[in-house]
Amino acid sequence: MIIVGGGLAGLIASLELARAGIPCYVVEKKRYPFHRVCGEYISNEVAPFLESAGLYPHHFNLPQINSFQLSSTDGRSKVMPLDLGGFGISRFTFDAFLYDKACKLGVLFYLDEEVQSIQFQHEKFSIRTTSHEWQCDVVIGAFGKRSKIDHHLNRPFIKQRSPYVGIKYHIKTSHPDNLISLHNFPGGYCGMSNVEDGKTTLCYLSHRSNLQEFRDIREMERRVVCKNPLLHEIFENAEFLFTKPEVINEISFETKAPVEDHILMTGDAAGMIAPLCGNGMAMAIQSARLAANAAIKFIEASSSRDKMEEDYTQAWRSHFERRLWLGRQVQKLFGREVTSKIAVSLVMNIQALAKMIVSKTHGQPF
């Protein structure tokens, strides 16, 4: 059993398999701990699962988030309660925490290794990296938003250029512990929430035309992102903790299949929700659990490969398809001057609408 990618989905899948007594390898092209471009907010829908599995990171004394702030491009804002709420933790810390847990359960990791190809023939997978080659019965794809494997598999979404770039910092500022904020600016939006050790994650998505126009991230931030007065104050007064930002290009929200060439796709490899919905980490955790459970049934000979793939596809669609669709529709309202102002006005005047959007893009506790 091989898991390609050691991010949140890959780590959770490996832990579920290890708890079931099934040996697995995780192939990850980086080495822990490391940063990822991510909003670093986790919805409490996953809290019962993390608690029951002994994976809730209590000892980091994490910020508990129960309020949401939305601002338009001109800085007008509204704060509303988050009924389910969540908590903040950096991927640097959480992924390393889960990696340590997985190692203690006997999961084998191949770090600093990038998968070059995956071939399926005669009911077996052949996996090739720069220095290893394996064969196995099941592969879980947990390789994130865009990967060399997406190109290798010729997945449809990879053929379409995406207009988005994602940028993340950790900063020191006076952002409240209980608040997650979404601030619009022309051509994008910026999310903020606190994580461990008194740090705040600032992660924004921008149309690449902004970067093409100014050719420098700092200049783009000064000339475009800071047009929102709330963001201007933050960029002027916060202490930025990274020497340079974490950046990812070509972020795609196009539809992806949960099973490709018999590989069970999880997390962003199966479908990415618009970051403004703030639920990508929870979806990665739940999709990894669903994929691992389907694989366990297959390996224990209680289902065929076709049944495993069908069951996982149906479960994935049941949990995520509508949420991803709604996220794509909501995203169209944001990052544009006129529509973001309309959206914030609607939120200010019709709070039931805002609560509906939040509830429909989040799942139930499991």
VOGU-3710 file (C-alpha; in Angstrom, 3 decimals, decimal comma):
1> miivggglag> 0,000/0,000/0,000  1,509/3,313/-1,057  0,345/6,866/-0,343  1,703/9,478/-2,711  2,028/12,725/-0,767  2,573/13,329/2,925  0,340/16,318/3,499  -2,716/16,328/5,714  -4,698/13,806/3,650  -1,735/11,467/3,186
11> liaslelara> -0,870/11,518/6,871  -4,440/10,864/8,031  -4,826/8,003/5,515  -1,574/6,436/6,734  -2,685/6,673/10,355  -6,034/5,027/9,596  -4,308/2,196/7,753  -1,749/1,736/10,537  -4,503/1,588/13,150  -6,094/-1,213/11,068
21> gipcyvvekk> -2,787/-3,101/11,010  -2,157/-2,542/7,293  1,462/-1,718/6,348  1,908/1,310/4,104  4,559/3,596/2,655  4,217/7,359/2,331  6,266/9,079/-0,373  6,786/12,817/0,236  8,994/15,147/-1,781  9,840/17,375/1,205
31> rypfhrvcge> 11,106/16,779/4,740  9,165/17,619/7,907  8,547/20,163/9,248  7,789/22,537/6,389  5,306/25,254/5,491  2,450/24,954/3,002  0,247/27,586/1,389  -2,897/27,045/3,444  -5,395/29,067/5,459  -4,620/26,953/8,558
41> yisnevapfl> -8,148/26,890/9,987  -9,844/23,571/10,770  -13,606/23,296/11,146  -14,828/21,516/14,285  -16,648/19,000/12,104  -13,447/16,910/12,358  -12,955/17,378/16,111  -14,813/14,188/17,208  -12,753/12,085/14,781  -9,455/13,637/15,871
51> esaglyphhf> -10,376/13,138/19,531  -11,373/9,488/19,072  -8,214/8,743/17,095  -5,937/10,463/19,614  -4,950/13,057/17,006  -6,341/16,281/18,454  -3,306/18,488/19,183  -4,415/19,727/22,612  -0,979/20,481/24,000  -0,385/23,343/21,533
61> nlpqinsfql> -3,041/25,457/23,317  -4,692/26,379/20,026  -6,925/29,382/19,300  -10,609/28,456/19,328  -12,423/30,286/16,536  -16,141/31,115/16,768  -16,596/34,356/14,783  -16,259/35,327/11,127  -15,471/38,775/9,691  -16,119/39,673/6,061
71> sstdgrskvm> -14,963/42,914/4,459  -15,525/44,372/0,986  -12,803/45,962/-1,125  -13,494/49,367/0,451  -13,067/48,012/4,009  -16,733/47,865/5,060  -17,081/44,782/7,236  -19,457/42,581/9,156  -18,728/40,132/11,996  -21,028/37,167/12,567
81> pldlggfgis> -20,958/34,019/14,721  -19,699/30,671/13,415  -22,114/28,126/14,854  -19,797/25,113/14,551  -16,537/27,026/14,809  -13,074/25,575/14,577  -9,469/25,979/15,633  -6,258/27,341/14,163  -2,995/25,445/13,748  -0,182/25,863/11,244
91> rftfdaflyd> 0,578/23,125/8,750  4,227/23,390/9,857  3,163/22,209/13,318  0,187/19,952/12,570  1,780/17,955/9,753  4,905/17,351/11,860  2,691/16,292/14,795  0,816/13,768/12,607  4,078/12,572/11,022  5,451/11,771/14,479
101> kacklgvlfy> 2,250/9,899/15,356  2,434/7,896/12,108  6,093/6,977/12,625  5,281/5,660/16,098  2,553/3,463/14,589  5,007/1,948/12,124  4,241/3,902/8,938  7,312/3,971/6,673  8,179/7,304/5,053  10,305/8,002/2,017
111> ldeevqsiqf> 11,141/11,684/2,278  12,862/13,918/-0,269  11,404/11,588/-2,908  9,163/12,692/-5,777  7,020/10,157/-7,631  7,747/10,266/-11,347  5,167/7,784/-12,622  2,353/5,456/-11,550  1,350/2,587/-13,837  -1,518/0,146/-13,295
121> qhekfsirtt> -1,331/-3,220/-15,060  -2,594/-6,702/-14,237  -4,153/-5,573/-10,939  -0,863/-4,122/-9,684  0,566/-0,603/-9,448  4,159/0,181/-10,334  5,428/3,324/-8,605  8,693/4,952/-9,680  10,523/7,775/-7,924  13,925/9,266/-8,650
131> shewqcdvvi> 15,623/6,456/-6,696  13,085/3,705/-5,935  10,543/1,494/-7,620  7,751/-0,434/-5,906  4,757/-2,588/-6,700  1,578/-2,575/-4,626  -2,136/-3,365/-4,703  -3,573/0,037/-3,735  -2,427/3,630/-4,219  -3,902/6,660/-2,481
141> gafgkrskid> -3,183/9,970/-4,190  -2,617/12,767/-1,669  -0,306/14,997/-3,686  -2,072/18,317/-3,276  -3,278/21,005/-5,658  -0,981/20,397/-8,637  1,601/17,690/-9,171  3,827/16,051/-11,715  1,522/13,043/-11,346  -1,458/15,128/-12,499
151> hhlnrpfikq> 0,460/15,723/-15,734  1,516/12,069/-15,927  -2,108/10,954/-15,602  -3,197/13,598/-18,131  -5,992/14,730/-15,820  -8,436/17,081/-17,585  -8,108/20,009/-15,152  -4,341/20,211/-15,663  -4,831/21,198/-19,315  -6,566/24,440/-18,326
161> rspyvgikyh> -4,410/27,280/-17,054  -5,607/28,652/-13,746  -5,622/32,416/-13,166  -4,881/32,228/-9,440  -1,771/32,493/-7,266  -1,769/31,783/-3,524  0,549/33,556/-1,060  1,000/32,946/2,680  2,775/34,608/5,610  2,922/34,188/9,346
171> iktshpdnli> 2,755/37,529/11,107  2,557/39,042/14,573  -0,397/41,382/14,940  -3,373/42,099/17,210  -5,811/39,802/15,389  -8,295/38,309/17,941  -7,886/34,605/18,746  -11,566/33,805/18,196  -11,880/35,446/14,774  -11,352/34,293/11,207
181> slhnfpggyc> -11,423/37,152/8,691  -11,899/37,350/4,937  -10,878/40,666/3,398  -11,564/41,405/-0,271  -9,262/43,399/-2,510  -9,391/43,983/-6,294  -8,836/40,620/-7,962  -8,623/38,542/-4,801  -9,269/38,011/-1,107  -7,189/37,505/2,016
191> gmsnvedgkt> -7,918/35,172/4,941  -6,577/35,708/8,451  -6,776/33,583/11,585  -4,534/32,843/14,535  -2,509/29,683/15,048  -0,207/28,439/17,809  2,405/30,552/19,630  0,620/33,868/19,162  1,086/33,889/15,385  -1,457/34,874/12,747
201> tlcylshrsn> -1,740/33,229/9,351  -2,262/35,678/6,507  -3,022/33,831/3,282  -4,410/35,420/0,150  -5,529/34,395/-3,307  -4,988/36,829/-6,158  -5,690/36,828/-9,863  -2,346/36,442/-11,590  -3,010/39,598/-13,638  -2,242/41,595/-10,468
211> lqefrdirem> 1,204/40,011/-10,255  1,786/40,303/-13,991  1,057/44,015/-13,851  3,445/44,845/-11,010  5,951/41,949/-11,436  6,792/41,932/-7,737  4,806/40,523/-4,821  5,618/43,373/-2,450  4,676/45,984/-5,025  1,442/44,134/-5,830
221> errvvcknpl> 0,601/44,068/-2,134  1,277/47,776/-1,777  -0,636/48,796/-4,905  -3,519/46,280/-4,929  -3,959/44,244/-1,730  -3,685/47,346/0,453  -6,528/49,088/-1,376  -8,655/47,487/1,331  -8,030/49,835/4,307  -8,145/46,944/6,790
231> lheifenaef> -5,379/45,126/4,891  -3,405/48,348/4,490  -3,285/48,726/8,269  -2,142/45,123/8,697  0,595/45,280/6,047  1,833/48,590/7,454  1,950/47,611/11,135  2,304/43,807/11,469  5,606/42,022/12,043  6,175/39,617/9,139
241> lftkpevine> 7,900/36,442/10,351  8,916/34,908/6,999  11,957/36,202/5,115  9,904/35,595/1,978  6,305/34,418/1,414  5,209/30,894/0,624  3,829/30,946/-2,939  1,906/28,511/-5,131  0,883/29,175/-8,733  -1,865/27,779/-10,939
251> isfetkapve> -4,374/26,997/-8,183  -7,281/25,230/-9,877  -10,863/24,915/-8,653  -11,933/22,862/-11,667  -13,810/19,596/-11,144  -11,585/16,586/-10,442  -12,440/12,899/-10,222  -12,090/11,114/-6,858  -10,724/8,033/-8,671  -8,253/8,325/-11,560
261> dhilmtgdaa> -6,680/5,280/-13,212  -7,666/3,237/-10,111  -5,909/5,672/-7,730  -8,062/6,855/-4,796  -7,636/10,638/-4,750  -7,878/12,549/-1,472  -7,706/16,134/-0,281  -6,941/18,738/-2,936  -5,987/15,981/-5,397  -9,686/15,019/-5,454
271> gmiaplcgng> -11,111/18,553/-5,509  -10,252/21,891/-3,974  -12,832/24,063/-2,263  -12,499/27,823/-2,699  -10,294/29,069/0,184  -12,896/31,662/1,153  -15,032/28,771/2,432  -12,278/27,999/4,953  -12,804/24,261/4,966  -10,027/22,634/2,941
281> mamaiqsarl> -8,200/21,105/5,894  -11,348/19,464/7,284  -12,215/18,085/3,848  -8,698/16,662/3,467  -9,056/14,855/6,791  -12,483/13,429/5,993  -11,639/12,379/2,439  -8,512/10,583/3,697  -10,596/8,706/6,244  -13,103/7,667/3,553
291> aanaaikfie> -10,351/6,505/1,177  -8,532/4,577/3,889  -11,745/2,829/4,969  -12,484/1,814/1,364  -8,930/0,502/0,967  -9,127/-1,440/4,232  -12,274/-3,266/3,068  -10,597/-4,153/-0,214  -7,353/-5,361/1,397  -9,268/-7,444/3,921
301> asssrdkmee> -10,963/-9,115/0,911  -14,464/-7,943/1,743  -14,825/-6,053/-1,550  -13,561/-6,116/-5,131  -11,501/-3,319/-6,676  -14,542/-2,149/-8,634  -16,588/-2,109/-5,430  -13,856/-0,215/-3,556  -13,686/2,461/-6,256  -17,466/2,715/-6,575
311> dytqawrshf> -17,989/2,972/-2,808  -15,311/5,633/-2,423  -16,597/7,650/-5,377  -20,148/7,619/-4,010  -19,009/8,507/-0,490  -16,801/11,314/-1,765  -19,575/12,773/-3,914  -22,089/12,510/-1,105  -19,836/14,429/1,283  -18,159/16,955/-0,996
321> errlwlgrqv> -19,640/17,416/-4,478  -22,305/19,969/-3,538  -19,965/21,782/-1,175  -17,357/22,219/-3,896  -19,982/23,410/-6,383  -21,356/25,980/-3,944  -17,843/27,131/-3,104  -17,178/27,823/-6,780  -20,398/29,838/-7,066  -19,725/31,872/-3,922
331> qklfgrevts> -16,193/32,628/-5,078  -17,567/34,449/-8,119  -18,931/37,124/-5,771  -15,589/37,958/-4,229  -12,444/39,769/-5,310  -14,387/42,158/-7,550  -15,205/45,636/-6,383  -18,914/45,714/-7,258  -19,860/42,126/-6,406  -17,869/42,043/-3,148
341> kiavslvmni> -19,703/45,169/-1,972  -23,026/43,549/-2,890  -22,046/40,326/-1,105  -21,070/42,144/2,087  -24,305/44,180/1,942  -26,290/40,961/1,645  -24,441/39,480/4,613  -25,057/42,613/6,657  -28,759/42,656/5,933  -29,635/38,969/5,524
351> qalakmivsk> -27,715/37,061/8,175  -29,701/33,896/7,420  -28,139/33,879/3,947  -24,639/34,034/5,397  -25,411/31,207/7,825  -26,815/29,125/4,971  -23,641/29,562/2,888  -21,428/28,597/5,832  -23,525/25,545/6,697  -23,709/24,317/3,098
361> thgqpf> -19,946/24,543/2,567  -19,209/22,709/5,846  -20,107/19,177/6,856  -21,547/17,578/9,970  -19,329/16,481/12,865  -18,107/12,898/12,422
//
